[in-house]
């Protein structure tokens, strides 16, 4: 996974191998290109023929149920945290459907995706099919990524700010559903849970040096103070995406934004979601843009009746504490996958809790 220096986003180099027959028989499935990136040692169920046959058969049956038929090779993207298969369903590149199987610790993603499509359909993709028990879902193509539009100059800073504001409105609408999310298996990272989460991360990470571990334990009272203050600021819990970078936002039409990829999500203080987009905006547009993204995000929350200075203080605290959710997310992997890189990335975020300056 990402090295500590790049621990904000899971960045991967592409490496592909061709599997399957070069010229399939008329009734045989299309050939599959397998992309493992740099995770050649990942242990996933894709390696098991029985699982692969069952998963692909399920996806094929759901395609047929929707009247879709394949028109070209399949593309499998194998990562330690998920298996993705792209099915071509038409002549254009956008004519595609995606099968996703999440790692056991993120298997809630399938059921959560279906629930979000019912609760906030204007902000998310509606799955074509979901098998909540097995953590499988079939998704339509949701349109181009915001990242691509930004890189090509087709979108700019104002679009990123608009997207963050729309995301905040979605979170605002989801505040009544937190208990139902928990019932679906979405992990909890509420403010009151964070000291215990911190303790587990500090004690269990083998890459932390003894001196570092002692220093983190000594700073724990500061964590307790931050949590206690954040709890007094009057913002209800909601869904935290936990990794909302510009590659997790789709732009299906001008002025529209769709949010996806909920495998790192948690029920938490909503403002924790600001950590990753604020860092993204700072890297792309400079430090002066960070307060703009914060204020664009906070605007939908002003109807709570909480004074803006208190909302801004809540954002400062929640973004700092969000490092713990980032640290936890690195362990939502398929069992058996080597986790040395994950321990390093998690340790980076635990240390960042106290070491990095406030973003705003």
N, C-alpha and C positions, 0 to 999 in steps of 0.2 A: 504494500500500500504506500501511501505518500510518506515521504521522509518528514521528520519534524519541521523542516523549513517550509514545507508545502502542505502542512497538515490542515489547512483550511478547506481544501477541495481534494477529492480523490482524483488525481491526474494520472493518466495512463498512456503509455506508448502502444501503438497498434501493431499486432503481429498476427497473421492469419495462416491457417493451414486448410487445405482442401480435404474433405472427407467424403465418402460415398462414391458410387460409381461415376465414371466420366460420362457414360451414355446410358442412363437408366432405362429399364424396360418400360413399356407404355403405362403399366399400372403401378410402377414403383414411385415412391415419393421423390420430390426434387432433390438434387444434391444439396449438401449443406456446407457452407463456409463457416469455420469455427475460429473465432477471435478470442484469444486468451490474454491479450495485452501482455503485460510483464508478469502475470500471475500464473506462470507455468506450473507451480507447485500447489496450486489451490486444489483442494479436495471437494468436489461437488457431486450431487447426484447425477449430473450429466454423464459421468463415467460409467454409470450402472445401466446396462442395456434394458433391464426391466423397467426402471424408472423413466428412462428416455422414451421407451415405446409407449408407456402409459401416458406420459405428459403430452407427447406429440399426437397420440390418438385422441386425447381429450380436446386438444386445440383444433385438430382437424374436424372433429364432430361439431364444435362450436362454430367454426367457419361455415360448415355446411348448413347449420341451423339458421345462420344469417344470410344464406344464399350466396356465400362468397366462395370463389374457387381460386386456387393458386395459379400464378402465371409465370413463375420463375424460380430461381434458386432460393433456398432459405439461408439466413444468416444468423448464427448463434453467437451470442456474446457471453462468455463464461467468466464470471468474477467470483471472488470468495464470498460475496454477500448476495448474489442473485444469478439466475440463469435467464437470459433474454433470447427469444427467437423471433426473428422478423420474417413474416410470411408476405410475399408479394401477391397482391390481389388485383392488379391492373397494369396498364402500360406505363403509367407515370410513376416517378420515384415516390411520390406521396401516397400512392395506392398501396398501402401496407397495413398489416395488423400485427400487433406485438403480443407474444406470450411472455409472461413473467412468472418465475417461481422465486420466492424470497427465501433466504436462510431462515431456519427455525425461530431465531430470536426476533426476526422481522416478519414472521408469517402473518401477523395481524394486518399487514399492508393490504392484502386482498380484500378483507372484510371492511377495513377502514375506507378503501377506495370506493366501494359500493355505497357505504353510508354517506360519504361526502357528496357523492353524486345525487343522493336524495336530499341532503340538507342544504348544500350550497352549489347547485348544478351549474350556475353561471361562472364558477371559479375553477372548476376541475373537469377532467375528462370523465365521461360515463363509460364504465367498462361494458364490453360486449358480453362478457361472462365472468363469473367468479366461482371458484371452489374454495370457500373460506377454510374448510377443514384441512386442505392440503396446501393452503397459501398460494394458490394459483389464480391468475387473472389473465384475461384477454382484452387488450386495449386497442382502440382505433389509433390511427396516426393523428397526433394532436396539432400538427402544424410545425413551422420552423421555430428554432430556439431563439430566444432573445439574444443570447450570446452571438449567434451568427449575424443577426441584424445589427448589433452594436459593432461587431468587427467590420462589417461591410459598409458602415456609415449610413445604413438605412434607418437606424434609431440612434438616439443619443441620451444624454444624461436626463433630460426631461422624461423620456420614456421609462427609464429605470425608476425614477421617483414616482411616476404614475403607477407603475407595477407594484412598488412597495406599498403605496397607499391602498391599492385594490386588495393586496394580500391582507393588510390590516383590517379592511372591511370584512373580509372573509372570516378572519379570526374573531372579529366582533360578533358576527352572526353565529359562531360556533360556541360561544361561551355557555349556552344552556345545555350543551351536549357532552360536557366533560365526563360525567359519570357513565354515559353510554359508550364513550370511547374507551374508558377503562374496562368496561365489561367486554369490549371487543378484543382486549388484550394489549391495547396501546400502553407502553410503559409509562410510569409516573416519574416526573422530575419536578414536582411542585416544590415551592420554596422551602416548605417544612421538611421535604425529603432530602434536600441537598447536603446537609452535614453528614448524614449516613452514607450517601453516595460518595462523598469526598473520602470518608474513612475507608470505604472499600477499595477505592481507586488507589489510595496511598499505600495501603497495606498489601495489596495483591499484585502490584506491578513489579516484576523482577528486574526491570531496567533502571529503577530508581536507586541511586547510590545511597548508602546509609546516611550520609550527611544531608543529602537532599530530603530524604524521608523525615529526618529529625526536624529540619527547617520547616517543612510543610506542616508537621504536627504542631510546631510552635506557633504557626500563623493561624491555626484553626479558630481562635477567638475572633479574629477579624471576619472570617467567614460567617460566624454566628451573628456578629453585629450587622453585617450586610443583609443577611436573611431576615433578621428581626426588623430592620428598617424597611425593607422592601414589602414585607407583609403589612405594614401600616399604611401604605400609600394608596390603597383602595382600587386596585386593578384586578378583575377576576381572572382566574386561570382559563386557558384555552388550549388550542393545538399549536405546538411549536414544531415547525418543519425540521429545524435543527441544522439544515444545510442548504439554505435558500440562496444559492449562487445563480448567476445568470444562465447557467446551463440546466437549471431546474424550472425555468419559466418558458412557456410556449407563447407564440404570438400568432394565433389562428387567423386574425384579421386585424387591420389597422385599429389601434386603440384598444384592442382586447388582449387580455393576458390570462393564461391558464397555468395553474400550479400543479406539479406532479412529483412523483418519486418520494413516497412517504415512508421509506424503510428506516430512516433515522428519527422518525417523529416521536414526540412524547407529549403527554399532558403536562403542561408547565406554565410558568408565567409567560404570557404571550410575547412580551417585549424581548425575551431571549432570542426570538427569531431575527432580531436586528443585527446580531453579531456578524453573520456571514455576508449579508448584503452591504453592510457598512464597510467591511473590509474590502469587498469587491469594488465598491464605488471609490473608496480611497485609492486603491491601486490603479483604477482606470482614469479617474478624473482629478486626483490629488486630494490632500487633506482638507481643503476648504469645502469640499463637497459633502463631507461626512455629516455636518450638522443639517444640511439640506435634506439628506435622506432620512435622518432622524425625525425632522419636523414633518416631512411628507407622511411618514409612517404614523406619527402621533395624531395627526389631524382627525382621523376617524374615531379616536378615543376621547376627544374633548367633550362628547356628549355625556360622559360619565359624571360630569360635574366636578372632576378633580382639577384643580388649578394647573395651568400649563407648567409652571416651575416644578410642581410635584411629579407630573408626568415625565418631564425631562430627567428628574432625579431617578425615577423608577427605571427609565431606559438605561441610564448609566449603570445602575446596580444590576439590572437583569442581564445586560450585555456582558458584564464582567462574569457573572455567575453562569452564563451560558457555556463557558469553557468546560464545565462539568458534563453537560449533555454531549458536547463534542467528544470529550474523553471517553464517555461510555459507548458512543455509537461505533467505535472502532472494533467492538467485540461482537457485533451482530453478523457472525460468519457461519458458513456451513461447518459442522464439526469435523475436526481433523486437519483443517487448513493451518499451516504454520503461522504463528501469530507474533513472531518477533517484531516485524515492522509495525504491527498494530499496537504492541506494547510501547514502542518508541513514540508513535504518534499520540497515543493516549497520555503518555508521560509529558509530552510537550504541552498539551492542553491543561493538564493539572498544574504544571509549573506556571503556565501563562495566567492562571487565575490570580496570582499575586504579583507576577513579574511585569506584566505588560501595563502600560499607562492606560488611563481611561480613553476610550475612543472619542467621547464627547462629554 
